[in-house]
Amino acid sequence: MLLQPRAGWGAVVIQNEKLIHELFGPVVIDPMDVYYIGAEKKSNNTAELTAIMEVTLFTHSLTLFTNFLALLRTLIGPFVYKRIYGY
């Protein structure tokens, strides 16, 4: 039996150093699912991007803290990223 890959995301909403809300869920790849946002496969990359999208939908704004460089390149564009960070 072939195991299906699993990927999940999680995020917290903090305001004035106080935890406001915790968000989490699976990466959804079924276009018919009400929570589908466009992911085509379950991976760490789609989990990171799903978290960003879900937090943005929840708060309508976003201050991002991440160590995921590919995510930054995706959000601000590779040319801007290279100009800012040099690689």
ZAZARO-822823 format. One record per residue (C-alpha): residue number from 1; x, y, z. Coordinates in steps of 0.1 Angstrom, whole numbers. Layout:
<node><n>NUM</n><X>X</X><Y>Y</Y><Z>Z</Z></node>
...
END
This chain:
<node><n>1</n><X>0</X><Y>0</Y><Z>0</Z></node>
<node><n>2</n><X>13</X><Y>34</Y><Z>-10</Z></node>
<node><n>3</n><X>12</X><Y>60</Y><Z>17</Z></node>
<node><n>4</n><X>-2</X><Y>94</Y><Z>8</Z></node>
<node><n>5</n><X>20</X><Y>124</Y><Z>17</Z></node>
<node><n>6</n><X>8</X><Y>146</Y><Z>45</Z></node>
<node><n>7</n><X>15</X><Y>183</Y><Z>50</Z></node>
<node><n>8</n><X>1</X><Y>207</Y><Z>75</Z></node>
<node><n>9</n><X>5</X><Y>243</Y><Z>84</Z></node>
<node><n>10</n><X>2</X><Y>263</Y><Z>116</Z></node>
<node><n>11</n><X>4</X><Y>300</Y><Z>126</Z></node>
<node><n>12</n><X>-3</X><Y>322</Y><Z>155</Z></node>
<node><n>13</n><X>-18</X><Y>357</Y><Z>156</Z></node>
<node><n>14</n><X>-1</X><Y>379</Y><Z>182</Z></node>
<node><n>15</n><X>-12</X><Y>415</Y><Z>190</Z></node>
<node><n>16</n><X>5</X><Y>436</Y><Z>216</Z></node>
<node><n>17</n><X>26</X><Y>406</Y><Z>227</Z></node>
<node><n>18</n><X>-6</X><Y>387</Y><Z>234</Z></node>
<node><n>19</n><X>-17</X><Y>355</Y><Z>217</Z></node>
<node><n>20</n><X>-50</X><Y>363</Y><Z>199</Z></node>
<node><n>21</n><X>-56</X><Y>332</Y><Z>178</Z></node>
<node><n>22</n><X>-40</X><Y>299</Y><Z>167</Z></node>
<node><n>23</n><X>-46</X><Y>288</Y><Z>131</Z></node>
<node><n>24</n><X>-37</X><Y>253</Y><Z>117</Z></node>
<node><n>25</n><X>-48</X><Y>228</Y><Z>92</Z></node>
<node><n>26</n><X>-38</X><Y>204</Y><Z>64</Z></node>
<node><n>27</n><X>-26</X><Y>214</Y><Z>30</Z></node>
<node><n>28</n><X>-56</X><Y>209</Y><Z>7</Z></node>
<node><n>29</n><X>-50</X><Y>198</Y><Z>-29</Z></node>
<node><n>30</n><X>-86</X><Y>190</Y><Z>-39</Z></node>
<node><n>31</n><X>-100</X><Y>218</Y><Z>-60</Z></node>
<node><n>32</n><X>-136</X><Y>209</Y><Z>-49</Z></node>
<node><n>33</n><X>-127</X><Y>214</Y><Z>-12</Z></node>
<node><n>34</n><X>-140</X><Y>246</Y><Z>3</Z></node>
<node><n>35</n><X>-105</X><Y>252</Y><Z>19</Z></node>
<node><n>36</n><X>-86</X><Y>248</Y><Z>-14</Z></node>
<node><n>37</n><X>-64</X><Y>278</Y><Z>-22</Z></node>
<node><n>38</n><X>-44</X><Y>264</Y><Z>-51</Z></node>
<node><n>39</n><X>-19</X><Y>239</Y><Z>-38</Z></node>
<node><n>40</n><X>-11</X><Y>212</Y><Z>-63</Z></node>
<node><n>41</n><X>9</X><Y>189</Y><Z>-40</Z></node>
<node><n>42</n><X>15</X><Y>184</Y><Z>-3</Z></node>
<node><n>43</n><X>50</X><Y>196</Y><Z>7</Z></node>
<node><n>44</n><X>67</X><Y>219</Y><Z>32</Z></node>
<node><n>45</n><X>67</X><Y>246</Y><Z>6</Z></node>
<node><n>46</n><X>29</X><Y>245</Y><Z>0</Z></node>
<node><n>47</n><X>24</X><Y>243</Y><Z>38</Z></node>
<node><n>48</n><X>44</X><Y>275</Y><Z>43</Z></node>
<node><n>49</n><X>25</X><Y>293</Y><Z>16</Z></node>
<node><n>50</n><X>-8</X><Y>280</Y><Z>29</Z></node>
<node><n>51</n><X>0</X><Y>294</Y><Z>63</Z></node>
<node><n>52</n><X>7</X><Y>328</Y><Z>48</Z></node>
<node><n>53</n><X>-25</X><Y>328</Y><Z>28</Z></node>
<node><n>54</n><X>-47</X><Y>317</Y><Z>58</Z></node>
<node><n>55</n><X>-32</X><Y>343</Y><Z>82</Z></node>
<node><n>56</n><X>-37</X><Y>370</Y><Z>56</Z></node>
<node><n>57</n><X>-73</X><Y>359</Y><Z>51</Z></node>
<node><n>58</n><X>-79</X><Y>359</Y><Z>88</Z></node>
<node><n>59</n><X>-62</X><Y>392</Y><Z>97</Z></node>
<node><n>60</n><X>-64</X><Y>411</Y><Z>64</Z></node>
<node><n>61</n><X>-28</X><Y>421</Y><Z>71</Z></node>
<node><n>62</n><X>5</X><Y>404</Y><Z>79</Z></node>
<node><n>63</n><X>38</X><Y>410</Y><Z>96</Z></node>
<node><n>64</n><X>59</X><Y>379</Y><Z>86</Z></node>
<node><n>65</n><X>87</X><Y>363</Y><Z>106</Z></node>
<node><n>66</n><X>102</X><Y>333</Y><Z>88</Z></node>
<node><n>67</n><X>134</X><Y>315</Y><Z>82</Z></node>
<node><n>68</n><X>122</X><Y>300</Y><Z>50</Z></node>
<node><n>69</n><X>142</X><Y>318</Y><Z>23</Z></node>
<node><n>70</n><X>123</X><Y>304</Y><Z>-7</Z></node>
<node><n>71</n><X>91</X><Y>318</Y><Z>8</Z></node>
<node><n>72</n><X>106</X><Y>353</Y><Z>9</Z></node>
<node><n>73</n><X>118</X><Y>349</Y><Z>-27</Z></node>
<node><n>74</n><X>82</X><Y>339</Y><Z>-37</Z></node>
<node><n>75</n><X>65</X><Y>367</Y><Z>-19</Z></node>
<node><n>76</n><X>88</X><Y>396</Y><Z>-29</Z></node>
<node><n>77</n><X>102</X><Y>382</Y><Z>-61</Z></node>
<node><n>78</n><X>136</X><Y>368</Y><Z>-69</Z></node>
<node><n>79</n><X>151</X><Y>400</Y><Z>-83</Z></node>
<node><n>80</n><X>140</X><Y>422</Y><Z>-54</Z></node>
<node><n>81</n><X>152</X><Y>395</Y><Z>-30</Z></node>
<node><n>82</n><X>187</X><Y>393</Y><Z>-46</Z></node>
<node><n>83</n><X>190</X><Y>430</Y><Z>-46</Z></node>
<node><n>84</n><X>182</X><Y>432</Y><Z>-9</Z></node>
<node><n>85</n><X>201</X><Y>401</Y><Z>4</Z></node>
<node><n>86</n><X>227</X><Y>397</Y><Z>-23</Z></node>
<node><n>87</n><X>219</X><Y>360</Y><Z>-32</Z></node>
END
